[in-house]
Every structure is written in structure tokens, then in C-alpha cells.
Amino acid sequence: MSTADRSDILDILIVGCGNIAGGFDATHAAHALPYTHAGAFKRHGKYRLAACVDPDEARRSEFMRHWGIPNGYSTMDAVLTDGSKFDVVSICSPTVCHANDVRAALRLGPRLIFCEKPVTPSAAATADLVQACEKAGVPLAINHTRRWDPEVTRIRGELAGGAWGPVRTVVSLYNKGVLNNGSHMIDLLHRLIGPVSLVAAGAPVWDGLPDDPSVPAVLSGLNGIPIHLVCGDASDFALFELQIVTEGGVLAMEEGGLAWRVRRAIESPHFLGYRSLDSGENRAGGYPSAMLEAAKNIYGALTSGDELASTGRSALAAQQVCELIKEKTGLAR
């Protein structure tokens, strides 16, 4: 299964055949932007879905049928025994399986591993995996999806370039777990405004995950920017939004990144000498194209030396903040 005779095509092994592996795209129209690993790799056109792994035979067989995958295995040991080689191993198994799956993937000698988040349930275990990949010389990309969102990249550039002036404060809203979804938010904050540190944590909200409550917190960014991590209850509805208050206005990410609303500071039309916000501009979010952009970035990293937008190190930095938040509440392991 090597690509020696097709140097422009990268062979993929997908580990785990659930929703993020391909299930979310199974009922989408053929022209729709992909939300999954298999969907993104197939749409890109320079990858071959060579094999998959899942212990559930029925699920694995259906996954193979739907995505046209020629080879399937029940375990990573079976892949190792078979001796097949792959350019990229995509880890889409449950979080508790990631450590073993990444280590098994390293034994296959791929050129890159693309792993779902959280990498592992603990920052220490994640750090061990990151170091193992670095020691083996295998890049580790982590699916903090919004790092590949073109609108997030645009906003990041505007903020870094001074188009909005200094950031004054940030309010972020999330639910369904400080590690499960909170790590996405912390990573997004790192991407947009830089490193953050923990100031205080509030009472946990147990909203769906037995070992991972949502926890409100106060954070501090560069130059002491106050950041408020506010949580709702996932039993009500999904919540993942962000407001960045700057000297020049307010940028708000809504619907998990499907939309942005941008309001600029103007001279008040009602009160002389005051400034207020205008009625705003609605921008389409780039989240729907993020997985395809991830496939592009991975391909560029392996063929042209492009820098990966999301790595084991960036994911570890986010997870360490999440773990500190849990420690403040006495919940960390």
C-alpha cells in the first residue's frame, strides 16, 4: 500500500469508524463540504483511503462499503501483523484508546499522525505521546478544527495586524465538558489572542459527561487581558460562542463558528461626544470548510514543508489550562 509508484498520492489508515471518522458525512449531499476525516481526505483528491480499523465488524464493513475502502482490520495489532504501510494514520477512536492507538501507529512508521482531541484524558499522558512522536520524528496533528477555519485565520490576522486596536476583554461561552469542548475554546483563544493563564474557577456544571463537567473560569491573556469562560448546560442546547471586545469594536463568533457578527465603534448618532457600536456586519463562518483545509494543510506539510496549524504541542498547551481549571475545583485526577 505504499505510494512509491504514485508520489503525489498519500495512503490513509483510519482508526475508528464512528461519526468523526466518516459518519457525519454519510447522509450529506455529495457536493457538501466534509465534516469528517474520510470526507475531507476523499474530497481533497490527493489521498487514498487505503484501510480502516474498528472492532465492530458491522460498522467497519459499512464504513468500508460507503467510502470504498479496500482493507479493514479489527485491531491495530492486525494491521501491524499484516505489515501494511501508510503515509497518514488518522486516529478517530474513543479518547481512552488514543494512547495505545498512537503508539501502535508509531510502530507502523507513518509520515504523520492525525489524532482527534482530547489526545488523552490527562495532560501528563498527552505530553508523553507528544514526546514519543517527536522522538520518532513523526509529526502529530490534532483536530482542533477551528485552527483551520479560514474566518478564524482572517480574524487572527486582523487582530495581530492592529486593525481593531488592543483587545480589551473576551467572553467565551461553551458547554459539554471543560476538556471535551473547553479545550476547543482554550485552543481557539490561544490561536486568536495568544497564551492564557488561569485566575479563578467557579462551580462545575455536570452537563452530560461523567468525568468532565463544564467549569466557568476567569483567565488572563497577554498584558492582563481579562477573559471570561462562561458555561451553559448541554442538556438545554449546544453552546460554543465567543465575543472579543476591542478598542475598535466587537467581533462575535456564533453558532460554533458557522457565523460571525462584527460591530465597529462609531460616533454615536444619538449622543454628542459618545461612541457606540454600529448595527454590525454579518459574515459567514469558515467552520464548514475547516476539515477540508486540515486535509490541505496536512498534504502541504508532507509534500511542501508547510507548517501544521494544529500540533501535539498546541493541543497540550490547551489541555494543561483545562487541567488547571479542573484542579481549582478539586476535580483533576
N, C-alpha and C positions, 0 to 999 in steps of 0.2 A: 504493500500500500504506500510505498514511498513515492515521492514526487520527482525522483531523479530524472525521469524522462519527460516531465512536464513542470519545469522550474517555476512557472508562473501560477500554478495551482497548489493550494495548501490543503492537506488532508486533515480532517477533523474527527476526533473522538468525543462524543458527548456522553457524559456520565450522569445518569439520572434522566428519566424520560417523562417528567412531570410538566407542570404548567409553564415554568420559565424556560424549560428546555425547548418546548415547542407547542405546548397545549394552548397557550393564549392565542396563538395564531391559527389554530386548527380550523376555526369557524370563520376566520376573516376572509374577505374577498381577496382574490389573488393579487390585485393591484394595491391593497392596503399596505401601509408601512408596517414592518415587522416589530413585534414587541418581545421576541424570544431569540435565543441563541441560534436554533436551527433556522428560523425565519430570516434572521439577519445574514447569516453565512450564505444561505441559498440565494437571497436577493442580491448580495454583493457580486456574485458571479465568478469569483476567483478562489472559491473554496469548494472542496468536495466533502459532503457528509459521508464519511467512509465507514463509521461504525458507531454503535451506541452500547451502553451498559445499563441494565436495570434488572433487579432480581425478580420483578413481576413479569412473568412470561407474556401474559396477555397484553399488558401495557407496552412492553418492549416490542412485541410483534406489531401492534397497531402503529406505534411510533415509526418503526421501520417502513411499514406499508405507506403511511401518509407522506413521509419525507423521502422515500426512495433510497433508504439506507441499506446497503447490501449485507452488512455483517452486524450481528448482535451477540452480546455476551451477558451472562447472568452476574458475573463478578469481575472486579479488576484483576483478580488472580488468573481468571480465564484468559484475559487479554494478554497478561504477561506470559502465560504458558504458550499462547499462540505465536508470540514473537512479532506481532504487527508493530509498525512504526507510524507515528503521526506527527504532523507539524504542530498542531494545536490540540490540547486537551481541554475541553470545556466541562467544568465541574458544576453540575446543576442538581446534585443530590442534596438531601437534608443537611442542615448545618452541622449536626452531630457527626456526620460522615465525612465532612470536608478534610479533616486532618489526615485520616487514613487514605482518602482518595487522592489528595495532593501528593502524599509521599509515594503512593503507588504510581501516580502519573510521572513523578520524577524518575522512577525506575524504568519507565518506557523511553526516556530520553527525548522528550518533545522539544521543540524550539520555543514554545511559550505555553503557559497555563493561564486559562481564563476562568476565574472562580466567582461564584455567587457570594454575596455578603449575607450575614456576617461571615468572615473567614472561618472563625471558630467561636465557641461560646465565651472564650476568655482571651484577654489581651496577651497574656503570657504565652498561651498556646499559639496564637496568631503570630507573635514575634518569633517563636521557634520555626514556624513554617516559612515565614519571610526569610529568615536567615538560611534555612535549608535550601530554598530556591536560589538565593544569592550565591551560596556556596557552590551549587551545581551549575551556576551560570545560566539559569532558566528564568526569563522574565515572568513575573507574576502580575497579571492584570486582574483587577477586582471590579465587579459590576456595580459600582456606584454610578448608576446610569446617567445622572444629570451632569456628570463631568463631560459627557459627550453631547449634551443638549446644545445646539447652535445658539439658541437665545440666551442661555446661561453664559456661554462663551462671549457673546456680544455684550451682555450686561457687565461681565467681568472686565472686559476691555474698556468700557465706558467709565467704570468706577476707577480702574487703575490709571486711566488717562486723564482723570480730573474733570471729566465732563459734567459731573454732578457736584463737585466740591467735596469737602470732607463728609464722611459718614458720621451722623450724629447718634443714631441708635438703630437697633434691629429688633423686630418682634417676629418670632417664628412660632408656628402652630403645627402640632403633629399629634398622632395617637398610635396605638397598637405597638407599644414597646420601645423603651429607650435604646435598646440595641437593635431591634428589628427595623424600626423606622427612624428612631432618633439618630442612629449612626448615619443614615442618609442625610439628615438635616445638618448634623455637625460637619460632615464631609462637604456639604454644599456651602456652609458658612466658611470653611477653610478655603474653598475654591474661590468664593466671591470676595471675601474681605481679609483672609489670612488667618493665622493661628488664633485659637480662643483658649481661655483658661476658665476654670470653674470658680465662681464666687460663693454660691449657695444653692442648695437643692431643697425642694418642697416635698410634700406628702405624695407618695406613689398612688397612681390610679391603676387598678387591676382591670384592664380592659381587653382581655382576650388571651394573653399568653401566660401560662402558669408561672414561668420563671423570669418573666421580662415585663414588668409593669411600665407604663408611661410615667415619667417623672418630670415635673416642672422644675426649671432651674434658672438661675441668673448667671450669665457668663460675662467675660470681659474680652474684648478684642484688642487689636493693636491700638496703642495710645489711649487705652482705657475705654474704648467704645462699649457702652452698655448693651448687652444682648439678652433678651428675654425669651426663654424657651417655655412656651405655654402648651399645655396638653389638654385635649378633649378626651372623650370616651369613645372608643372604636365601636362599641355596641350601638351608638347613635348613627354614625356615618364616618367614612374615611376622611381624614383631615391631614393635609400637608401643604401649608402655605407660608408665605414669607413677606414681610414688609421691611424695606430698607429706607430709613429716613435720612436724607442728606441735606446739605446746605441748599441744593438746587431743587429739591422736590422729593417725591416718594415713589419708589419702584415696588410694585407688589406682584409677587408670583401667586397665581391662583390655580385651583384645580390640579394641584400636584405638578404644575409646570405646563399644563395644556394652554394656559393663558397668562398674560402679564397685563397689568394696568399701570400706566406711567403718568404721573401728575407732576407738573412743573410749577415752581414758585413764580408768581406774577404779582404785579402791583394790584392791590385789591380794587375791584370796580365799585365797591360799596363804602369802604372806609379809607379816607385820605391818610396817607402816611403808613398804611399797613400793607403787608404782603400776605397773600393767601395762595392756595393751590388752584390750578385751573381745573376744568371739568375732566381732563385726562385723555389719554390715548390708549386704545386697546390694541395690544399686539398678540398675534398668535404665538403660543409657546412652541418650543422646538422639541418637547419631550417625545412626540411620536416618531421622530427620526433619530432618536438617541442611540438605539440599538444598532441601526444600520451604520451610524457614524462610529460606533465602537468597532464594528467589523472593519470599517475603512482604516481606523487608527491602528488596529492590530495588524492588518495587512501591511500598512505603511511601516510599522515598527519592524516587521520581519523582512521586508523587501527593500526598504529605503532608509532604514535607521531613524525613523520618526520617533519622537518622544511619546511614550504612553501617557495618556491623560489621567489614568487611574491605575495605581500600583499597590502592591502589598504595603509599602511604606505609608502611602497616603491613607489607606484603609486602616492601618494600625494606629495612626495618629488620631483618627476619628474614634476608633474603638476605645482608646485609652481615656479620652474625655468621657465617653459613655460610662466606662467603668468607674471613673472618679465620681460621677453623678450617683451611681448606684451605691458606692461606698459611703457617700454622705448620708444616705438613707439607711445604711446598715444592711443592704441587700446583696452586696458583691460577695462572690464565693471566696 
